Amino acid sequence: MRRHIRPYFATYHNLISLLFLLPVYLFAMCGVSAAPTRRRVDKVLLVGVIMFQTLIVSPTLADWDGRHLIPILSVIFLLAGSGFWLAWDRLQFRGFAAPDNN
């Protein structure tokens, strides 16, 4: 996240980045940690892509503009979507969400 929030960026840019990326990262962590057994292989593969990208990029350069985060954001979004739906299902189970009338 700190790659998209810099002191020399506009305050509006930093605020929007924080408000968007923080929930995405939190849902992605939920998606990885609470993976059902049948989806565990998928999660391991997606986390492996993130780790492989990190291992390739981190020793080779100092990334001042976050351009190496862009290729793995799609993987992070997949994990975040999984975490979001998991949280949504749990909220529905507890009665916080609107009931399905079907």
C-alpha positions as CSV (number, residue, x, y, z in Angstrom):
1,M,0.0,0.0,0.0
2,R,2.8,2.4,0.8
3,R,3.8,2.3,-2.9
4,H,0.7,4.2,-3.8
5,I,0.9,6.7,-0.9
6,R,3.8,9.1,-0.9
7,P,4.3,12.4,0.9
8,Y,4.9,14.1,-2.5
9,F,1.6,12.9,-4.0
10,A,-1.5,15.0,-3.7
11,T,-3.5,14.5,-0.4
12,Y,-6.6,13.6,-2.5
13,H,-4.6,10.9,-4.3
14,N,-3.3,9.5,-1.1
15,L,-6.7,9.5,0.6
16,I,-8.4,7.8,-2.4
17,S,-5.6,5.2,-2.5
18,L,-6.0,4.5,1.2
19,L,-9.8,4.2,1.1
20,F,-9.7,1.9,-1.9
21,L,-6.6,-0.3,-1.3
22,L,-7.0,-0.9,2.5
23,P,-10.3,-2.8,2.2
24,V,-9.0,-4.6,-0.8
25,Y,-6.0,-5.9,1.1
26,L,-8.1,-6.8,4.1
27,F,-10.6,-8.7,2.1
28,A,-7.7,-10.4,0.3
29,M,-6.2,-11.6,3.6
30,C,-9.7,-12.9,4.6
31,G,-9.9,-14.7,1.3
32,V,-6.6,-16.4,1.8
33,S,-7.0,-17.3,5.5
34,A,-10.5,-18.7,5.3
35,A,-10.2,-20.7,2.2
36,P,-12.4,-23.8,2.0
37,T,-10.5,-27.1,1.5
38,R,-11.7,-27.5,-2.0
39,R,-10.4,-24.1,-3.0
40,R,-7.1,-24.3,-1.1
41,V,-5.1,-25.2,-4.2
42,D,-6.4,-22.2,-6.0
43,K,-5.5,-19.9,-3.1
44,V,-2.0,-21.3,-2.9
45,L,-1.5,-20.8,-6.6
46,L,-2.7,-17.1,-6.4
47,V,-0.5,-16.4,-3.3
48,G,2.4,-18.1,-5.1
49,V,2.0,-15.7,-8.0
50,I,2.2,-12.8,-5.5
51,M,5.2,-14.3,-3.8
52,F,7.0,-15.1,-7.0
53,Q,6.5,-11.5,-8.3
54,T,7.8,-10.2,-5.0
55,L,10.9,-12.4,-5.0
56,I,11.7,-11.4,-8.6
57,V,11.2,-7.6,-8.2
58,S,12.4,-6.9,-4.6
59,P,16.1,-7.7,-4.9
60,T,16.5,-6.1,-8.3
61,L,15.3,-2.5,-7.8
62,A,13.8,0.2,-5.6
63,D,10.2,0.7,-6.9
64,W,9.4,4.4,-6.4
65,D,6.2,4.4,-8.5
66,G,4.5,1.1,-7.8
67,R,4.5,-0.1,-11.4
68,H,5.4,-3.6,-10.3
69,L,2.3,-3.8,-8.2
70,I,0.0,-3.4,-11.2
71,P,0.5,-7.0,-12.6
72,I,-0.4,-8.6,-9.3
73,L,-3.3,-6.3,-8.4
74,S,-5.6,-8.6,-10.5
75,V,-4.6,-11.6,-8.3
76,I,-5.1,-9.5,-5.2
77,F,-8.6,-8.5,-6.5
78,L,-9.5,-12.2,-7.0
79,L,-8.5,-13.0,-3.5
80,A,-10.3,-9.9,-2.2
81,G,-13.5,-11.0,-4.0
82,S,-13.3,-14.3,-2.4
83,G,-12.8,-12.7,1.0
84,F,-15.7,-10.3,0.3
85,W,-18.2,-13.0,-0.5
86,L,-17.0,-15.0,2.5
87,A,-17.7,-12.0,4.7
88,W,-21.0,-11.4,3.0
89,D,-22.1,-14.9,3.6
90,R,-21.2,-14.7,7.3
91,L,-23.1,-11.4,7.6
92,Q,-26.2,-13.0,6.0
93,F,-25.9,-16.0,8.3
94,R,-25.9,-13.7,11.3
95,G,-28.9,-11.8,10.0
96,F,-27.2,-8.5,9.2
97,A,-27.9,-8.5,5.5
98,A,-31.2,-8.4,3.7
99,P,-32.8,-11.9,3.3
100,D,-33.1,-13.5,-0.1
101,N,-36.8,-13.8,-1.1
102,N,-36.2,-16.5,-3.7
